[in-house]
Amino acid sequence: MSVQTLYTAATGMEALETKLDVIANNLANINTLGFKKDRANFEDLFYRQLTLPGTPDQSGQLTAVGTHVGLGARVSSVQMDFGQGALQETNRALDVAIQGNGFLQVQDANGDTLYTRAGNLSLNADGALVMGSAGVGRIVQPQINVPQPYTELSISPDGRILVREPGSTNLTEVAQLELAVFPNPEGLTKMGENLYAESDASSTPTTANPGDQGVGQLSQYRLEASDVEPVQELIDLITTQRSFELNSQAVQAGDQVLQLVSNLRRF
């Protein structure tokens, strides 16, 4: 029995260690644009059935309950929470926040289409709209080239990009931003660098203009902050740490019982 205690408590410690890793990553990304926090889900393991429920007792009556011993826990999944992050005011015309469902589409260096909620956009040397990340100029898809020079740039809630050229008093529409939505965004693969990749679980995305078909709208001069709630994460951190300590104490108790049994055999 004590040997099983060691293994059972060890499974709890391993699962809680994973949860600590998840919490640490959430806390590390408090200031990451468009970051979506993760949640570790647990499930219990197999049970050793000593007596099955409904087994006839000595008088032939069916027992109402059985006797079983659980064999521990494990992490069943790590789910993303796609709650809306707070909007941060900025002074950049190329900053856009997505309010609601949807992802901006960008092309990676190898030609793959990736997805992001980070709306800190920029223009490359050719005037193409790109994701504002250093080292890799990921072009927004479908590709948008903003005519140069311009004196004013406006991005409407429905994704229309308008510019005012020098000497003109009117804004001229030059492009249309599109957003992609997934049947199951929780099935996306996190790639790092504020990027997500399509997977079999997420299914194939559909694209639409912001505001159409349940797709979120854009808000210029704003960025979506991380949806991590520091207070809640700190509470989870404390409770997880205490749970880990309790499991370690169970390991110590099981080890002490084994030592006691071993000492009894000497007599």
N, C-alpha and C positions, 0 to 999 in steps of 0.2 A: 504494500500500500504506500509506504513512504517513498519507494522508488518512483511510483506513478506520480506522487506529489511533486517530485523534482521535475519530471517531464511536463506535467500540466502547467505548473507555474512558469516554466521556461517558455512555453508557447505564449503565455500572457505577456511575459517580458519582451519577447520578440515582436509581438503585435503592437505593444505600446511603444516600442522603440521606433517602429514605422510611423506611428501617429506623431511621435515627437518630431520626426524628420519632416512630416507634412506641416506641422504647426510652425516649425522653424522656417520652412520655405515661405509660408504665408507671411510671417513677421518680416522676413527679409525683403519681401516685395510690397511693403506698405506703400512705398512711393513709386511703384512701377505703373506706368500709364496703362490703363485698360486691363490690368491684371485681374484674373478671376481666381478666388481662393479655392482651395481643395478641402475635402473632408474625408477622413479615413473611416470606413465602415467595417465593423467587426461581425463575425459570425462564430457560433460555437462549433466545435469539432464533433467527431463521432462519440457515441456513448457505449460503454461496456454494460450490456444488459444482463444483470444478475438474475432478475426475475421479471418476466414480461407481464405487463398489465393484462388482467383477464385469465391468469394462470389459476387452475383449480387449487384450492387450499386442501388441508387434510380432511375437511368435512365435505369436500366436493363443491363448495361455493366458489364462484369466480371472484378473484381479488379485484378490488376497485383500483388499486394502484400497483405499480411494479417497483423494482429496485434497480436503479441504474447509476452509473458514475460517469461524469463527463470527463473528457480527455483534453480540455483546454479550449483555446480560441485562436483565431487567425484573422488577418485583414482580408475581407471579402472583396473590397474595391476601394478606390479613391475617386470620389466624384468631384467634378467642378461645379461651383455655384456661379451661375450666370446672372446674378442680381445686378441691378444697375448701380454703377459707381457714381460717386458725387461728381458734379461738374466744377471744374476749376477755371476761373476767368483768366484769360491771357490777352496779350496785345498783338498777337500774330494773326494775320489774315489767313494763313494757311493751316491754322489749327482748327480742327473740327472734332466735335464729340458726337458719338452715335447715341441717340436717345431711343432706346428700344432694341429690338432684335436686329441682327445684321452684322456683317463683317466687311471691312474693306478688302479688296483683292489686290495682291501684289505678286509680281513675278520674281522668283528667286534666280540666282546666277545660273543654275542648271536648267532653267526654263520651266520649272514646276510652278504652279499657282499655289500660293499660301494665303493665309487669311489673318487679319489682325483687327483689334479694337483700338489700337493706338492711332490717334489721328494727328500726330505731330508731323504733318507733311512738309515737303520742301520741293524745290525745283533743282534739277541737275543742270549741267552746263549747256545742254541742248534745249532747256526749257520744258522738259518732261516732268510731270508730277511724280514724285518718288516718296517712299517711306523715309522719314527723317532718322536714319541710323547711320553711324559712321562706318566707313570701310566698304559697305555693300549698298549700292544704289538700286534698291528694289523698286521697280517701276510699277505704279498703280495701274491696274487693269480695269476696263479697257484703257489703253494708253491715252493720256491726255497731254497735249502740248499747249502751253500757255504762250500766246504771242508776246514778244518783247519789243520795246519796253511798254510798260503800262503804269498808270498813275494810281489806279485803285483796282482791287480784286475783291469780289463778293461771292460767297458760296451760300446759296439759298437753302432753306430746310429740305427742299425736295432734290437737292444735289446739283442744281444748275450752277455752273461757274460763269461769272460775268466779269468782264474787265472794262476799264475805261482807258482808252489809248490817249497819248498826249495830244492836246488840241481838241479833244472831243468832250462834249458835255453829257453824253449818253453812255450807259453801260451796255455792252454787247455780249450776248451769250456765246461762249466759245466751246463749251464742252458740258458733258453730263456725267456726274459720278454715279456709279452703281454700287449696290450692296448685295452681298450673298447671304442667304439664310439656309439653315440646315434643319432637316426633320428632327435630328437628335444632336444638338450642339455638344452635349456632354460626351459624345463619342469621338469628338475631335482629338487629335494627337497634339499635345503640347510640344513644340519644337525649340522653345527658348527664343530669345530676342523678340518677345511680344508676338510670336507667330504661332499659328495653328495649321495643321495639315489635315486634309480629308482622310477618312478611314472608312472601312466597311461598316463600322458601327454608326458613324455620323450620316452615312448615305450621301448621295450626290446633291450638291447645293442647287438652289434656284436663285437667279439674279433678278433684281427689279430696281426701279428708281426708289430712292428714299420716300417713304410715305405711302407707297403702293403695296397692296397684298400683305398687309401686316408687317411690312418692313419699317424699321425705325427711321426717324428723321435725323437730320444733321443740324448741329448748332455751331455756327462759326464763332471764332474767338474764344473757344472753350475746349478743354480736354477732359476726357473721362478718367477719373482717378481710380485707384485700386478699390475693390469692394471689400477689402480686409477690414474687419472691425477690431482694432487693437485690444480693447477691453475684453471682448469675448475670447480672443485668442490667448490672452494672458490667463484668463480663467481656465480655459482648456489646458493650457500649459501646466498650471499648478495641479489640476485634478489628475492629469496624465502622469505627472511626476510622482504624486502620492500613490497612484495605482501601481506604478512600476515598483515603488518601494515596498508596497504590500506584497506583491508577487515575489520580490526578493526575500522578504521575511518568510514567506511560505517555503521557499527553497531552503532557507536556513533551518526552519523547523523540521522539514523532511530529513535534512542531513543529520540533525541532532537525534532524531528517532532512529535512523540507521546506525548511528554510532552507539546508541543505547542497546539496540538489538545485538550488535556485534560484540559489545562488552558482556552481555548476558551469556553468550555462547561460550565464554571462557570459563564459566563456572560449572 
